[in-house]
Amino acid sequence: MLELGVTIQENSKGEWEIHTPPSVFPPHGVVSRPYPTREEALQAAKERIYE
């Protein structure tokens, strides 16, 4: 499987975001909308990857 470098990170408000690196979305990468839980962010990331 292709290594995308996508990470799930907590922001300063305690919400979780999906961070996609510049190697996938040049030139700056992409940060998703915040999700209330890590599990929801992880599920959303999986759905994006497999679509």
PDB file of N, CA, C and O in Angstrom:
ATOM      1  N   MET A   1       0.847  -1.193   0.000  1.00  0.00           N
ATOM      2  CA  MET A   1       0.000   0.000   0.000  1.00  0.00           C
ATOM      3  C   MET A   1       0.887   1.249   0.000  1.00  0.00           C
ATOM      4  O   MET A   1       1.945   1.270   0.629  1.00  0.00           O
ATOM      5  N   LEU A   2       0.455   2.256  -0.691  1.00  0.00           N
ATOM      6  CA  LEU A   2       1.184   3.510  -0.769  1.00  0.00           C
ATOM      7  C   LEU A   2       1.197   4.200   0.590  1.00  0.00           C
ATOM      8  O   LEU A   2       0.163   4.316   1.248  1.00  0.00           O
ATOM      9  N   GLU A   3       2.366   4.653   1.002  1.00  0.00           N
ATOM     10  CA  GLU A   3       2.489   5.390   2.268  1.00  0.00           C
ATOM     11  C   GLU A   3       2.164   6.854   1.997  1.00  0.00           C
ATOM     12  O   GLU A   3       2.889   7.526   1.263  1.00  0.00           O
ATOM     13  N   LEU A   4       1.085   7.349   2.581  1.00  0.00           N
ATOM     14  CA  LEU A   4       0.648   8.705   2.303  1.00  0.00           C
ATOM     15  C   LEU A   4       1.176   9.725   3.305  1.00  0.00           C
ATOM     16  O   LEU A   4       1.241  10.914   2.992  1.00  0.00           O
ATOM     17  N   GLY A   5       1.552   9.290   4.490  1.00  0.00           N
ATOM     18  CA  GLY A   5       2.024  10.225   5.499  1.00  0.00           C
ATOM     19  C   GLY A   5       0.913  11.000   6.174  1.00  0.00           C
ATOM     20  O   GLY A   5       1.168  12.034   6.793  1.00  0.00           O
ATOM     21  N   VAL A   6      -0.324  10.518   6.066  1.00  0.00           N
ATOM     22  CA  VAL A   6      -1.467  11.182   6.693  1.00  0.00           C
ATOM     23  C   VAL A   6      -1.414  10.921   8.199  1.00  0.00           C
ATOM     24  O   VAL A   6      -1.188   9.790   8.628  1.00  0.00           O
ATOM     25  N   THR A   7      -1.622  11.964   8.995  1.00  0.00           N
ATOM     26  CA  THR A   7      -1.613  11.811  10.445  1.00  0.00           C
ATOM     27  C   THR A   7      -2.888  12.394  11.045  1.00  0.00           C
ATOM     28  O   THR A   7      -3.537  13.256  10.453  1.00  0.00           O
ATOM     29  N   ILE A   8      -3.227  11.904  12.229  1.00  0.00           N
ATOM     30  CA  ILE A   8      -4.344  12.427  13.013  1.00  0.00           C
ATOM     31  C   ILE A   8      -3.717  13.176  14.181  1.00  0.00           C
ATOM     32  O   ILE A   8      -2.954  12.596  14.954  1.00  0.00           O
ATOM     33  N   GLN A   9      -4.038  14.471  14.315  1.00  0.00           N
ATOM     34  CA  GLN A   9      -3.416  15.280  15.360  1.00  0.00           C
ATOM     35  C   GLN A   9      -4.468  16.053  16.139  1.00  0.00           C
ATOM     36  O   GLN A   9      -5.472  16.506  15.591  1.00  0.00           O
ATOM     37  N   GLU A  10      -4.204  16.189  17.448  1.00  0.00           N
ATOM     38  CA  GLU A  10      -5.103  16.957  18.311  1.00  0.00           C
ATOM     39  C   GLU A  10      -4.736  18.431  18.224  1.00  0.00           C
ATOM     40  O   GLU A  10      -3.558  18.783  18.272  1.00  0.00           O
ATOM     41  N   ASN A  11      -5.746  19.300  18.097  1.00  0.00           N
ATOM     42  CA  ASN A  11      -5.464  20.741  18.057  1.00  0.00           C
ATOM     43  C   ASN A  11      -5.564  21.335  19.463  1.00  0.00           C
ATOM     44  O   ASN A  11      -5.819  20.619  20.432  1.00  0.00           O
ATOM     45  N   SER A  12      -5.363  22.643  19.562  1.00  0.00           N
ATOM     46  CA  SER A  12      -5.342  23.306  20.867  1.00  0.00           C
ATOM     47  C   SER A  12      -6.705  23.319  21.560  1.00  0.00           C
ATOM     48  O   SER A  12      -6.786  23.605  22.754  1.00  0.00           O
ATOM     49  N   LYS A  13      -7.772  23.014  20.824  1.00  0.00           N
ATOM     50  CA  LYS A  13      -9.116  22.986  21.406  1.00  0.00           C
ATOM     51  C   LYS A  13      -9.535  21.584  21.835  1.00  0.00           C
ATOM     52  O   LYS A  13     -10.660  21.377  22.290  1.00  0.00           O
ATOM     53  N   GLY A  14      -8.623  20.621  21.689  1.00  0.00           N
ATOM     54  CA  GLY A  14      -8.961  19.249  22.056  1.00  0.00           C
ATOM     55  C   GLY A  14      -9.748  18.520  20.982  1.00  0.00           C
ATOM     56  O   GLY A  14     -10.328  17.466  21.239  1.00  0.00           O
ATOM     57  N   GLU A  15      -9.768  19.085  19.765  1.00  0.00           N
ATOM     58  CA  GLU A  15     -10.431  18.427  18.644  1.00  0.00           C
ATOM     59  C   GLU A  15      -9.363  17.731  17.805  1.00  0.00           C
ATOM     60  O   GLU A  15      -8.172  18.007  17.948  1.00  0.00           O
ATOM     61  N   TRP A  16      -9.792  16.840  16.944  1.00  0.00           N
ATOM     62  CA  TRP A  16      -8.850  16.050  16.151  1.00  0.00           C
ATOM     63  C   TRP A  16      -8.965  16.412  14.677  1.00  0.00           C
ATOM     64  O   TRP A  16     -10.064  16.591  14.153  1.00  0.00           O
ATOM     65  N   GLU A  17      -7.804  16.520  14.011  1.00  0.00           N
ATOM     66  CA  GLU A  17      -7.753  16.904  12.604  1.00  0.00           C
ATOM     67  C   GLU A  17      -6.929  15.898  11.815  1.00  0.00           C
ATOM     68  O   GLU A  17      -6.012  15.270  12.344  1.00  0.00           O
ATOM     69  N   ILE A  18      -7.274  15.757  10.541  1.00  0.00           N
ATOM     70  CA  ILE A  18      -6.516  14.904   9.638  1.00  0.00           C
ATOM     71  C   ILE A  18      -5.531  15.804   8.897  1.00  0.00           C
ATOM     72  O   ILE A  18      -5.937  16.740   8.207  1.00  0.00           O
ATOM     73  N   HIS A  19      -4.243  15.522   9.039  1.00  0.00           N
ATOM     74  CA  HIS A  19      -3.203  16.309   8.369  1.00  0.00           C
ATOM     75  C   HIS A  19      -2.654  15.506   7.199  1.00  0.00           C
ATOM     76  O   HIS A  19      -2.139  14.402   7.373  1.00  0.00           O
ATOM     77  N   THR A  20      -2.771  16.079   6.007  1.00  0.00           N
ATOM     78  CA  THR A  20      -2.255  15.447   4.785  1.00  0.00           C
ATOM     79  C   THR A  20      -1.041  16.257   4.336  1.00  0.00           C
ATOM     80  O   THR A  20      -1.142  17.473   4.176  1.00  0.00           O
ATOM     81  N   PRO A  21       0.098  15.608   4.130  1.00  0.00           N
ATOM     82  CA  PRO A  21       1.344  16.335   3.856  1.00  0.00           C
ATOM     83  C   PRO A  21       1.412  16.928   2.442  1.00  0.00           C
ATOM     84  O   PRO A  21       0.648  16.539   1.559  1.00  0.00           O
ATOM     85  N   PRO A  22       2.340  17.875   2.242  1.00  0.00           N
ATOM     86  CA  PRO A  22       2.527  18.489   0.920  1.00  0.00           C
ATOM     87  C   PRO A  22       2.871  17.479  -0.177  1.00  0.00           C
ATOM     88  O   PRO A  22       2.611  17.740  -1.351  1.00  0.00           O
ATOM     89  N   SER A  23       3.444  16.345   0.181  1.00  0.00           N
ATOM     90  CA  SER A  23       3.775  15.342  -0.839  1.00  0.00           C
ATOM     91  C   SER A  23       2.512  14.775  -1.495  1.00  0.00           C
ATOM     92  O   SER A  23       2.560  14.265  -2.614  1.00  0.00           O
ATOM     93  N   VAL A  24       1.386  14.870  -0.787  1.00  0.00           N
ATOM     94  CA  VAL A  24       0.104  14.391  -1.333  1.00  0.00           C
ATOM     95  C   VAL A  24      -0.687  15.555  -1.928  1.00  0.00           C
ATOM     96  O   VAL A  24      -1.251  15.427  -3.015  1.00  0.00           O
ATOM     97  N   PHE A  25      -0.734  16.685  -1.225  1.00  0.00           N
ATOM     98  CA  PHE A  25      -1.441  17.880  -1.698  1.00  0.00           C
ATOM     99  C   PHE A  25      -0.486  19.075  -1.707  1.00  0.00           C
ATOM    100  O   PHE A  25      -0.487  19.874  -0.771  1.00  0.00           O
ATOM    101  N   PRO A  26       0.333  19.202  -2.765  1.00  0.00           N
ATOM    102  CA  PRO A  26       1.265  20.337  -2.846  1.00  0.00           C
ATOM    103  C   PRO A  26       0.489  21.649  -2.988  1.00  0.00           C
ATOM    104  O   PRO A  26      -0.646  21.604  -3.463  1.00  0.00           O
ATOM    105  N   PRO A  27       1.017  22.796  -2.615  1.00  0.00           N
ATOM    106  CA  PRO A  27       2.363  22.929  -2.066  1.00  0.00           C
ATOM    107  C   PRO A  27       2.415  22.901  -0.538  1.00  0.00           C
ATOM    108  O   PRO A  27       3.502  22.791   0.029  1.00  0.00           O
ATOM    109  N   HIS A  28       1.253  22.999   0.154  1.00  0.00           N
ATOM    110  CA  HIS A  28       1.280  23.172   1.615  1.00  0.00           C
ATOM    111  C   HIS A  28       0.657  22.036   2.415  1.00  0.00           C
ATOM    112  O   HIS A  28       0.727  22.047   3.644  1.00  0.00           O
ATOM    113  N   GLY A  29       0.052  21.062   1.753  1.00  0.00           N
ATOM    114  CA  GLY A  29      -0.677  20.038   2.492  1.00  0.00           C
ATOM    115  C   GLY A  29      -2.069  20.532   2.839  1.00  0.00           C
ATOM    116  O   GLY A  29      -2.439  21.658   2.509  1.00  0.00           O
ATOM    117  N   VAL A  30      -2.839  19.681   3.507  1.00  0.00           N
ATOM    118  CA  VAL A  30      -4.235  20.000   3.823  1.00  0.00           C
ATOM    119  C   VAL A  30      -4.532  19.561   5.249  1.00  0.00           C
ATOM    120  O   VAL A  30      -4.086  18.504   5.694  1.00  0.00           O
ATOM    121  N   VAL A  31      -5.294  20.392   5.960  1.00  0.00           N
ATOM    122  CA  VAL A  31      -5.789  20.029   7.294  1.00  0.00           C
ATOM    123  C   VAL A  31      -7.306  19.962   7.196  1.00  0.00           C
ATOM    124  O   VAL A  31      -7.944  20.887   6.694  1.00  0.00           O
ATOM    125  N   SER A  32      -7.882  18.863   7.680  1.00  0.00           N
ATOM    126  CA  SER A  32      -9.335  18.680   7.615  1.00  0.00           C
ATOM    127  C   SER A  32     -10.060  19.572   8.608  1.00  0.00           C
ATOM    128  O   SER A  32      -9.448  20.263   9.423  1.00  0.00           O
ATOM    129  N   ARG A  33     -11.364  19.537   8.515  1.00  0.00           N
ATOM    130  CA  ARG A  33     -12.177  20.167   9.561  1.00  0.00           C
ATOM    131  C   ARG A  33     -11.933  19.407  10.863  1.00  0.00           C
ATOM    132  O   ARG A  33     -11.550  18.238  10.814  1.00  0.00           O
ATOM    133  N   PRO A  34     -12.139  20.021  12.011  1.00  0.00           N
ATOM    134  CA  PRO A  34     -11.932  19.305  13.271  1.00  0.00           C
ATOM    135  C   PRO A  34     -13.050  18.296  13.557  1.00  0.00           C
ATOM    136  O   PRO A  34     -14.215  18.526  13.232  1.00  0.00           O
ATOM    137  N   TYR A  35     -12.670  17.192  14.163  1.00  0.00           N
ATOM    138  CA  TYR A  35     -13.622  16.161  14.587  1.00  0.00           C
ATOM    139  C   TYR A  35     -13.584  16.095  16.111  1.00  0.00           C
ATOM    140  O   TYR A  35     -12.529  16.314  16.706  1.00  0.00           O
ATOM    141  N   PRO A  36     -14.719  15.795  16.755  1.00  0.00           N
ATOM    142  CA  PRO A  36     -14.761  15.796  18.218  1.00  0.00           C
ATOM    143  C   PRO A  36     -13.949  14.671  18.869  1.00  0.00           C
ATOM    144  O   PRO A  36     -13.465  14.831  19.989  1.00  0.00           O
ATOM    145  N   THR A  37     -13.798  13.553  18.188  1.00  0.00           N
ATOM    146  CA  THR A  37     -13.036  12.456  18.785  1.00  0.00           C
ATOM    147  C   THR A  37     -12.003  11.936  17.791  1.00  0.00           C
ATOM    148  O   THR A  37     -12.147  12.100  16.579  1.00  0.00           O
ATOM    149  N   ARG A  38     -10.973  11.312  18.320  1.00  0.00           N
ATOM    150  CA  ARG A  38      -9.928  10.734  17.477  1.00  0.00           C
ATOM    151  C   ARG A  38     -10.509   9.630  16.593  1.00  0.00           C
ATOM    152  O   ARG A  38     -10.125   9.483  15.433  1.00  0.00           O
ATOM    153  N   GLU A  39     -11.432   8.861  17.154  1.00  0.00           N
ATOM    154  CA  GLU A  39     -12.037   7.758  16.404  1.00  0.00           C
ATOM    155  C   GLU A  39     -12.787   8.267  15.173  1.00  0.00           C
ATOM    156  O   GLU A  39     -12.712   7.661  14.104  1.00  0.00           O
ATOM    157  N   GLU A  40     -13.515   9.388  15.322  1.00  0.00           N
ATOM    158  CA  GLU A  40     -14.242   9.953  14.179  1.00  0.00           C
ATOM    159  C   GLU A  40     -13.275  10.453  13.110  1.00  0.00           C
ATOM    160  O   GLU A  40     -13.519  10.273  11.917  1.00  0.00           O
ATOM    161  N   ALA A  41     -12.185  11.077  13.532  1.00  0.00           N
ATOM    162  CA  ALA A  41     -11.179  11.549  12.579  1.00  0.00           C
ATOM    163  C   ALA A  41     -10.529  10.375  11.861  1.00  0.00           C
ATOM    164  O   ALA A  41     -10.295  10.435  10.654  1.00  0.00           O
ATOM    165  N   LEU A  42     -10.237   9.311  12.596  1.00  0.00           N
ATOM    166  CA  LEU A  42      -9.618   8.136  12.003  1.00  0.00           C
ATOM    167  C   LEU A  42     -10.546   7.492  10.976  1.00  0.00           C
ATOM    168  O   LEU A  42     -10.099   7.092   9.901  1.00  0.00           O
ATOM    169  N   GLN A  43     -11.818   7.392  11.297  1.00  0.00           N
ATOM    170  CA  GLN A  43     -12.791   6.817  10.363  1.00  0.00           C
ATOM    171  C   GLN A  43     -12.896   7.668   9.100  1.00  0.00           C
ATOM    172  O   GLN A  43     -12.935   7.134   7.991  1.00  0.00           O
ATOM    173  N   ALA A  44     -12.942   8.984   9.265  1.00  0.00           N
ATOM    174  CA  ALA A  44     -13.022   9.885   8.114  1.00  0.00           C
ATOM    175  C   ALA A  44     -11.776   9.759   7.239  1.00  0.00           C
ATOM    176  O   ALA A  44     -11.870   9.788   6.012  1.00  0.00           O
ATOM    177  N   ALA A  45     -10.613   9.620   7.870  1.00  0.00           N
ATOM    178  CA  ALA A  45      -9.368   9.464   7.109  1.00  0.00           C
ATOM    179  C   ALA A  45      -9.397   8.168   6.313  1.00  0.00           C
ATOM    180  O   ALA A  45      -8.992   8.146   5.151  1.00  0.00           O
ATOM    181  N   LYS A  46      -9.868   7.098   6.922  1.00  0.00           N
ATOM    182  CA  LYS A  46      -9.958   5.812   6.203  1.00  0.00           C
ATOM    183  C   LYS A  46     -10.904   5.928   5.009  1.00  0.00           C
ATOM    184  O   LYS A  46     -10.614   5.401   3.935  1.00  0.00           O
ATOM    185  N   GLU A  47     -12.024   6.610   5.189  1.00  0.00           N
ATOM    186  CA  GLU A  47     -12.974   6.764   4.091  1.00  0.00           C
ATOM    187  C   GLU A  47     -12.363   7.560   2.940  1.00  0.00           C
ATOM    188  O   GLU A  47     -12.613   7.256   1.774  1.00  0.00           O
ATOM    189  N   ARG A  48     -11.573   8.565   3.258  1.00  0.00           N
ATOM    190  CA  ARG A  48     -10.926   9.367   2.220  1.00  0.00           C
ATOM    191  C   ARG A  48      -9.891   8.556   1.457  1.00  0.00           C
ATOM    192  O   ARG A  48      -9.804   8.651   0.233  1.00  0.00           O
ATOM    193  N   ILE A  49      -9.124   7.778   2.158  1.00  0.00           N
ATOM    194  CA  ILE A  49      -8.060   7.007   1.539  1.00  0.00           C
ATOM    195  C   ILE A  49      -8.611   5.959   0.586  1.00  0.00           C
ATOM    196  O   ILE A  49      -8.047   5.730  -0.485  1.00  0.00           O
ATOM    197  N   TYR A  50      -9.718   5.318   0.974  1.00  0.00           N
ATOM    198  CA  TYR A  50     -10.232   4.215   0.183  1.00  0.00           C
ATOM    199  C   TYR A  50     -11.259   4.614  -0.858  1.00  0.00           C
ATOM    200  O   TYR A  50     -11.741   3.760  -1.602  1.00  0.00           O
ATOM    201  N   GLU A  51     -11.608   5.900  -0.929  1.00  0.00           N
ATOM    202  CA  GLU A  51     -12.579   6.342  -1.947  1.00  0.00           C
ATOM    203  C   GLU A  51     -11.919   6.451  -3.304  1.00  0.00           C
ATOM    204  O   GLU A  51     -12.575   6.808  -4.283  1.00  0.00           O
TER     205      GLU A  51
END
